[in-house]
Amino acid sequence: MADTYDVVVVGAGSAGATAAIAAARTGARTLLVDRMGFLGGISTAVLDTFYAFYTPGEVPKRVVGGIAWEVAGRLTAEGAAFERPNTYGAGTGITYDPEVLKRLWETLVLDAGAEVLLHTWVTGVELDADRRVCALALFNKGGAGRAEAAVVVDTSGDADVAAWAGVPFDDPAASGQIQSLSTVFRLAGVDVERAEAFGKRALWARMREASESGAYRLPRIEGSWHRTPQDGVVMALMTRVPRVDATDPRQLTKAEIEGRRQASEYARFLREQVPGFERAVMVSTSPAIGVRESRRVHGRYRLEAGDVLAGRRFDDEIALCGAPIEDHHAGADTRWRYVPDGGVYGIPYRCLLPLRVEGLLVAGRCFSASHDAHASARSMGTCMSMGQAAGTAAALAAADGTVPGGLDAGRLRAHLAEQGVLLDPVPAGGGGAR
């Protein structure tokens, strides 16, 4: 026997949790499945800052609304988040307490009426005669199971469901053009004011000197740290583990070990070389290494770098992004290319519709895009917007007894607008996360 749902969402990261909330709020019987013991994926296991809510530049615009903006607002209301303005890089970020976000994701998903199944892996996909995804094979401590669904949303990050269903995809590890992985770490006992006064450029210069001296093994001669909602506690994002296929368990295991080695080395460098860190102690490393890129599905539209850099808009767009192309390549720096004039571009609904199967949507970092376009649109703010669109589309298609590819994009956009999703940018400031 199998449990039957309108929508099954695979992967409970920022895109998946948002998709499950959206699907359940739209009236679908929804199941959210994840291999970890908590919701949030990268948003709670690795990072502590939402980017891509705003465009970078001197006059930022907000481009993310809906459930993502609701999450940011509720975190801020609890005193668990604040904005860190930036005119460069990825722009202003919303830094939060990941422990509070874990509970918030659970509250929002359960209050919406979705079911949650943690510590569970999806191990296979069933297709009917029309190549429509109709069921998933599950495995957990209770043994093998099965879940039937009218529509499945793949937010696994690695496009696991899509790959098993026979959807073609880009394999960046095979091409050699793939973003590096990073382990983040937290330090307590930091004199934040002294450390901030030292400055980023002085930090990078000191890092280069330390690396060239041979006293430290620092593969990335840049990186950053930032304050958190806890006094004297900072988050550091400095490590770089390049050329890893995150779908290869042996390579991923080596990357986890190397990431923690690097985190320890960077923490030693900070304590010994950077003012304000003299009494710092490492209190945590991310429980899983942060993966920026793996499989990217081939969808009905493939977002390209030209779309990003031209600020292209689409009739079927379901999300906006103004983030730069941010390439964490195998070298010691990070390459940035910006949307001109602080502009934005749209993400078409077609990027969420994989080729060669029906009854399946994707959202998050496995959506249909080139390497360079993906390097702009993979931030969590954009992933949550994609997740809300995918969850809403899945619920509407299930209710209609049709497939997501048959759903009218104009109807979907109208539903998203009613839910507060931004389909045009608005001025930054006021309400929400401030």
Salt bridges, closest charged atoms under 4 A:
ASP48 OD2 - ARG186 NH2 3.68
ASP48 OD1 - HIS226 NE2 2.78
GLU70 OE1 - ARG25 NH1 3.00
GLU70 OE2 - ARG74 NH1 4.00
GLU83 OE1 - ARG434 NH1 3.03
GLU99 OE2 - LYS102 NZ 3.15
GLU115 OE2 - ARG29 NH2 3.07
GLU126 OE2 - ARG146 NE 2.70
GLU148 OE2 - ARG146 NH1 2.86
ASP158 OD1 - ARG365 NH2 2.95
ASP160 OD1 - ARG295 NH1 2.90
ASP170 OD2 - ARG296 NH2 3.20
ASP170 OD1 - HIS298 NE2 2.80
ASP170 OD2 - ARG302 NH1 2.45
GLU222 OE2 - ARG220 NE 3.08
GLU222 OE2 - ARG240 NH2 3.92
GLU256 OE1 - ARG260 NH1 3.73
GLU258 OE2 - ARG261 NH2 2.98
GLU265 OE2 - ARG268 NH2 3.10
GLU272 OE1 - ARG268 NH1 3.36
GLU278 OE1 - ARG194 NH1 3.10
GLU293 OE2 - ARG296 NH1 2.44
GLU293 OE2 - HIS371 ND1 2.97
GLU304 OE2 - ARG302 NE 2.89
ASP307 OD1 - ARG312 NH1 3.37
ASP316 OD2 - ARG350 NE 2.80
GLU317 OE2 - ARG313 NH2 2.66
GLU326 OE2 - HIS328 NE2 2.78
ASP327 OD2 - HIS371 NE2 3.60
ASP333 OD1 - HIS329 NE2 2.58
GLU358 OE2 - ARG300 NH2 3.60
ASP372 OD2 - ARG337 NH2 2.99
ASP400 OD2 - ARG411 NH1 2.46
ASP424 OD1 - ARG313 NH2 3.13
